[in-house]
Amino acid sequence: MALIFTVSADSHSSERTSTIFIPLLHWLFPHISDATAELIHHFIRKCAHFTEYACLALLILRTLNHSISRGLSPWSWRLFACVVGLVFLYASSDEFHQAFVPTRTPAFTDVLIDTSGGTTGLLVVWLWHWVRRREPRVETLKGLKR
């Protein structure tokens, strides 16, 4: 959360990161138009929002899952809802913080991107647990051969 708060400051505003990404895109793709380079830069920034909040959701899930009694299963929809709620609240507070940074603009669409990133991260973990439960165990397969 501290890293996200720091990245929300002036030093990582769109104006500042464009001084790095736009020349890099023009170097990699010499015939790219300025409008296309700006669009790619915007897409990269939104992907960063999505990814950082997916990581945040996984860290919150891990923290809450280890803080709760050991009797719970590794996956709980109630825990999922709690983590998504926390991600939404933090994303909202981050956008509120950006309202006070002169070179940043708060946007509710960023809150939606952040929350969907957190939700996607959690769904990937759920899918991984679901697949692992469905895989036949090696011990079971050895027992069938006898």
C-alpha atoms as a printed R data frame, in Angstrom:
    type eleno elety resid chain resno       x       y       z
1   ATOM     1    CA   MET     A     1   0.000   0.000   0.000
2   ATOM     2    CA   ALA     A     2   2.889   2.345   0.728
3   ATOM     3    CA   LEU     A     3   4.344   1.593  -2.707
4   ATOM     4    CA   ILE     A     4   1.014   2.371  -4.386
5   ATOM     5    CA   PHE     A     5   0.735   5.580  -2.366
6   ATOM     6    CA   THR     A     6   4.240   6.600  -3.448
7   ATOM     7    CA   VAL     A     7   3.558   5.815  -7.105
8   ATOM     8    CA   SER     A     8   0.442   8.006  -6.907
9   ATOM     9    CA   ALA     A     9   2.626  11.028  -6.311
10  ATOM    10    CA   ASP     A    10   3.786  13.578  -8.862
11  ATOM    11    CA   SER     A    11   6.899  11.605  -9.833
12  ATOM    12    CA   HIS     A    12   4.817   8.919 -11.573
13  ATOM    13    CA   SER     A    13   2.252  11.148 -13.257
14  ATOM    14    CA   SER     A    14   1.362  10.599 -16.884
15  ATOM    15    CA   GLU     A    15   3.283  13.720 -17.858
16  ATOM    16    CA   ARG     A    16   6.462  12.407 -16.237
17  ATOM    17    CA   THR     A    17   6.259   8.793 -17.439
18  ATOM    18    CA   SER     A    18   5.516   9.952 -20.983
19  ATOM    19    CA   THR     A    19   9.001  11.500 -21.104
20  ATOM    20    CA   ILE     A    20  10.349   7.957 -20.830
21  ATOM    21    CA   PHE     A    21   7.799   5.821 -22.670
22  ATOM    22    CA   ILE     A    22   7.034   8.013 -25.678
23  ATOM    23    CA   PRO     A    23  10.707   8.355 -26.787
24  ATOM    24    CA   LEU     A    24  11.207   4.634 -26.109
25  ATOM    25    CA   LEU     A    25   8.211   3.760 -28.284
26  ATOM    26    CA   HIS     A    26   9.492   6.055 -31.054
27  ATOM    27    CA   TRP     A    27  12.907   4.403 -30.803
28  ATOM    28    CA   LEU     A    28  11.434   0.880 -30.939
29  ATOM    29    CA   PHE     A    29   8.919   1.752 -33.661
30  ATOM    30    CA   PRO     A    30  10.275   4.714 -35.688
31  ATOM    31    CA   HIS     A    31   7.148   5.045 -37.859
32  ATOM    32    CA   ILE     A    32   4.656   5.143 -34.975
33  ATOM    33    CA   SER     A    33   2.460   8.233 -34.823
34  ATOM    34    CA   ASP     A    34   2.352  10.444 -31.740
35  ATOM    35    CA   ALA     A    35  -1.311   9.579 -31.181
36  ATOM    36    CA   THR     A    36  -0.582   5.842 -31.268
37  ATOM    37    CA   ALA     A    37   2.367   6.262 -28.915
38  ATOM    38    CA   GLU     A    38   0.135   8.185 -26.479
39  ATOM    39    CA   LEU     A    39  -2.516   5.456 -26.707
40  ATOM    40    CA   ILE     A    40   0.063   2.732 -25.967
41  ATOM    41    CA   HIS     A    41   1.417   4.782 -23.071
42  ATOM    42    CA   HIS     A    42  -2.111   5.135 -21.669
43  ATOM    43    CA   PHE     A    43  -2.692   1.367 -22.053
44  ATOM    44    CA   ILE     A    44   0.588   0.552 -20.268
45  ATOM    45    CA   ARG     A    45  -0.390   2.831 -17.367
46  ATOM    46    CA   LYS     A    46  -3.821   1.193 -17.026
47  ATOM    47    CA   CYS     A    47  -2.227  -2.281 -17.137
48  ATOM    48    CA   ALA     A    48   0.070  -1.168 -14.315
49  ATOM    49    CA   HIS     A    49  -3.003  -0.140 -12.273
50  ATOM    50    CA   PHE     A    50  -4.593  -3.532 -12.951
51  ATOM    51    CA   THR     A    51  -1.445  -5.482 -12.040
52  ATOM    52    CA   GLU     A    52  -0.506  -3.585  -8.888
53  ATOM    53    CA   TYR     A    53  -3.982  -4.059  -7.440
54  ATOM    54    CA   ALA     A    54  -4.001  -7.756  -8.385
55  ATOM    55    CA   CYS     A    55  -0.795  -8.085  -6.356
56  ATOM    56    CA   LEU     A    56  -2.312  -6.070  -3.511
57  ATOM    57    CA   ALA     A    57  -5.368  -8.349  -3.427
58  ATOM    58    CA   LEU     A    58  -3.163 -11.448  -3.268
59  ATOM    59    CA   LEU     A    59  -1.120  -9.960  -0.429
60  ATOM    60    CA   ILE     A    60  -4.277  -9.031   1.494
61  ATOM    61    CA   LEU     A    61  -5.700 -12.524   0.897
62  ATOM    62    CA   ARG     A    62  -2.515 -14.118   2.176
63  ATOM    63    CA   THR     A    63  -2.465 -11.862   5.236
64  ATOM    64    CA   LEU     A    64  -6.109 -12.443   6.130
65  ATOM    65    CA   ASN     A    65  -5.969 -16.152   5.362
66  ATOM    66    CA   HIS     A    66  -3.052 -16.649   7.764
67  ATOM    67    CA   SER     A    67  -4.586 -14.389  10.408
68  ATOM    68    CA   ILE     A    68  -7.854 -16.310  10.573
69  ATOM    69    CA   SER     A    69  -8.101 -19.609  12.428
70  ATOM    70    CA   ARG     A    70  -6.571 -22.633  10.741
71  ATOM    71    CA   GLY     A    71  -9.955 -24.364  10.582
72  ATOM    72    CA   LEU     A    72 -11.032 -22.497   7.442
73  ATOM    73    CA   SER     A    73 -10.528 -23.868   3.963
74  ATOM    74    CA   PRO     A    74  -7.892 -22.089   1.851
75  ATOM    75    CA   TRP     A    75 -10.708 -20.478  -0.137
76  ATOM    76    CA   SER     A    76 -13.781 -18.747   1.182
77  ATOM    77    CA   TRP     A    77 -16.220 -16.560  -0.770
78  ATOM    78    CA   ARG     A    78 -16.713 -14.435   2.326
79  ATOM    79    CA   LEU     A    79 -12.964 -13.835   2.472
80  ATOM    80    CA   PHE     A    80 -13.011 -13.087  -1.271
81  ATOM    81    CA   ALA     A    81 -15.693 -10.421  -0.755
82  ATOM    82    CA   CYS     A    82 -13.761  -8.915   2.153
83  ATOM    83    CA   VAL     A    83 -10.557  -8.651   0.101
84  ATOM    84    CA   VAL     A    84 -12.392  -7.124  -2.893
85  ATOM    85    CA   GLY     A    85 -14.010  -4.627  -0.522
86  ATOM    86    CA   LEU     A    86 -10.626  -3.664   0.925
87  ATOM    87    CA   VAL     A    87  -9.137  -3.296  -2.558
88  ATOM    88    CA   PHE     A    88 -12.058  -1.072  -3.585
89  ATOM    89    CA   LEU     A    89 -11.668   1.086  -0.487
90  ATOM    90    CA   TYR     A    90  -7.929   1.476  -0.983
91  ATOM    91    CA   ALA     A    91  -8.341   2.239  -4.692
92  ATOM    92    CA   SER     A    92 -10.914   4.890  -3.774
93  ATOM    93    CA   SER     A    93  -8.594   6.424  -1.183
94  ATOM    94    CA   ASP     A    94  -5.772   6.412  -3.744
95  ATOM    95    CA   GLU     A    95  -7.889   8.370  -6.208
96  ATOM    96    CA   PHE     A    96  -8.875  10.742  -3.407
97  ATOM    97    CA   HIS     A    97  -5.167  11.241  -2.685
98  ATOM    98    CA   GLN     A    98  -4.567  12.035  -6.353
99  ATOM    99    CA   ALA     A    99  -7.086  14.885  -6.112
100 ATOM   100    CA   PHE     A   100  -4.478  16.726  -4.023
101 ATOM   101    CA   VAL     A   101  -1.548  16.055  -6.382
102 ATOM   102    CA   PRO     A   102  -1.335  18.886  -8.953
103 ATOM   103    CA   THR     A   103  -0.197  16.697 -11.879
104 ATOM   104    CA   ARG     A   104  -2.624  13.846 -11.190
105 ATOM   105    CA   THR     A   105  -6.321  13.563 -11.978
106 ATOM   106    CA   PRO     A   106  -8.605  11.338  -9.920
107 ATOM   107    CA   ALA     A   107 -10.875   9.084 -11.980
108 ATOM   108    CA   PHE     A   108 -13.541   6.632 -10.891
109 ATOM   109    CA   THR     A   109 -12.660   4.510 -13.930
110 ATOM   110    CA   ASP     A   110  -9.257   3.934 -12.302
111 ATOM   111    CA   VAL     A   111 -11.040   2.668  -9.181
112 ATOM   112    CA   LEU     A   112 -12.939   0.222 -11.408
113 ATOM   113    CA   ILE     A   113  -9.732  -0.880 -13.161
114 ATOM   114    CA   ASP     A   114  -7.987  -1.325  -9.797
115 ATOM   115    CA   THR     A   115 -10.873  -3.303  -8.315
116 ATOM   116    CA   SER     A   116 -11.176  -5.501 -11.394
117 ATOM   117    CA   GLY     A   117  -7.417  -6.164 -11.182
118 ATOM   118    CA   GLY     A   118  -7.802  -7.259  -7.563
119 ATOM   119    CA   THR     A   119 -10.814  -9.397  -8.440
120 ATOM   120    CA   THR     A   120  -8.972 -11.023 -11.339
121 ATOM   121    CA   GLY     A   121  -5.986 -11.822  -9.122
122 ATOM   122    CA   LEU     A   122  -8.290 -13.512  -6.629
123 ATOM   123    CA   LEU     A   123 -10.105 -15.449  -9.350
124 ATOM   124    CA   VAL     A   124  -6.763 -16.751 -10.646
125 ATOM   125    CA   VAL     A   125  -5.983 -18.042  -7.136
126 ATOM   126    CA   TRP     A   126  -9.450 -19.596  -6.873
127 ATOM   127    CA   LEU     A   127  -9.002 -21.287 -10.274
128 ATOM   128    CA   TRP     A   128  -5.591 -22.599  -9.229
129 ATOM   129    CA   HIS     A   129  -7.056 -24.094  -6.024
130 ATOM   130    CA   TRP     A   130  -9.970 -25.560  -7.995
131 ATOM   131    CA   VAL     A   131  -7.675 -27.219 -10.560
132 ATOM   132    CA   ARG     A   132  -5.403 -28.594  -7.834
133 ATOM   133    CA   ARG     A   133  -8.394 -30.180  -6.077
134 ATOM   134    CA   ARG     A   134  -9.483 -31.823  -9.332
135 ATOM   135    CA   GLU     A   135  -6.075 -33.280 -10.235
136 ATOM   136    CA   PRO     A   136  -5.738 -36.967  -9.449
137 ATOM   137    CA   ARG     A   137  -3.177 -37.547  -6.729
138 ATOM   138    CA   VAL     A   138  -0.060 -39.581  -7.549
139 ATOM   139    CA   GLU     A   139  -0.716 -41.851  -4.559
140 ATOM   140    CA   THR     A   140  -4.213 -42.619  -5.897
141 ATOM   141    CA   LEU     A   141  -2.851 -43.499  -9.321
142 ATOM   142    CA   LYS     A   142  -0.220 -45.823  -7.810
143 ATOM   143    CA   GLY     A   143  -2.948 -47.602  -5.836
144 ATOM   144    CA   LEU     A   144  -4.947 -48.207  -9.033
145 ATOM   145    CA   LYS     A   145  -2.036 -49.956 -10.760
146 ATOM   146    CA   ARG     A   146  -1.822 -52.703  -8.166
